[in-house]
């Protein structure tokens, strides 16, 4: 069976496993105070050209989002986020459980937020009896695989600064976004335009782990305390630091992301050549295809995939196919050959 369910069905890149293995019997200081975390933080801040920043390592994406929002917000403040966001639809109310309301912004299928979409919600929440918008949360790549351009992120950044808002980027698939042919963003751009952003390891070759880059100095004091309070501190913290050092020391992180995107492009082009209907034309490692009931049933015998949403056409479903660092060209070609017979 071909595995296209997600980009975290496999373990870690061998170089990451090797880096972890080297730490096994060394004996290290705990709670992220080790040399691996220190070197990984220095490496990331150097790549981001953000010497005054702070990096916090956490285990997973839902956890880092919940801890970040709890740390950034006062009790009466909320988060502007797309209705289709992972924060809203796939985190079991983790942010709401910290006491902060999600202020949902309807978007198109690309899932991207734009300044003009935020204005009505700001107007709606000016009265002191309402939740006060404080954070604008976006994802790059979005849930439907779209990416932000430098101009788009710059416009959002300017809007946030003009309106006293913090800009936070969920970068669970940041590698796929930054290596997409449609993206002109860089890590230094993210550090320049945002207050905080995450760099996802879980979905790009790490066993687990997300790096939270705190750009805004006002967000840095006592962050560790709330991370500890909410169960986000790994006692054996070097297991995260060693992975991120291995991912970024020699460009492995972006090498894997480019490979995942290339495999997705190969898959998407092949499906289009077969006449299959795409829901969106994705520039990253998530592919969305519209299938009827018969093809859906046949695909269940052929590959692992995710049902995404009902299609507009009755009796059809949008499914998601995802590639990653472990996807081989033979996997894509073998699947396409079989799909041609469906």
Number of C-alpha atoms within 10 A of each C-alpha: 11 15 21 24 18 18 23 21 13 18 17 21 20 11 15 20 17 14 18 18 13 10 14 11 7 7 10 17 13 14 16 22 15 18 14 23 24 16 16 25 23 18 16 23 22 14 16 19 16 19 12 10 22 21 21 21 28 27 22 18 25 21 18 22 24 22 23 22 22 21 19 16 19 13 12 15 18 23 26 23 25 27 17 21 22 20 25 18 12 11 16 12 17 18 23 18 11 16 17 21 19 22 21 16 19 14 16 10 14 18 24 25 24 16 15 10 14 21 12 11 16 16 9 12 14 12 10 8 8 12 19 22 25 21 23 22 22 26 28 26 29 27 19 24 25 26 29 22 17 16 11 15 23 17 14 22 23 15 19 21 14 9 13 11 18 22 25 25 23 26 24 27 25 27 26 34 31 24 24 24 14 15 19 15 19 16 18 14 15 24 21 18 21 24 24 27 29 28 25 27 28 22 28 32 28 25 20 21 25 26 26 24 27 25 24 17 12 9 18 18 10 9 18 16 12 15 22 14 11 14 12 20 20 17 13 16 21 27 26 25 28 25 27 31 23 22 24 16 14 10 10 19 24 19 17 21 27 23 21 28 26 24 26 26 20 15 23 25 14 19 19 13 11 14 10 16 14 17 19 17 19 21 24 32 32 29 25 24 21 22 22 14 12 11 14 19 11 12 19 12 10 15 16 16 18 16 14 15 13 14 16 11 10 9 11 17 22 22 21 21 23 25 28 28 24 21 20 14 15 10 18 20 15 12 21 19 13 11 18 13 7 11
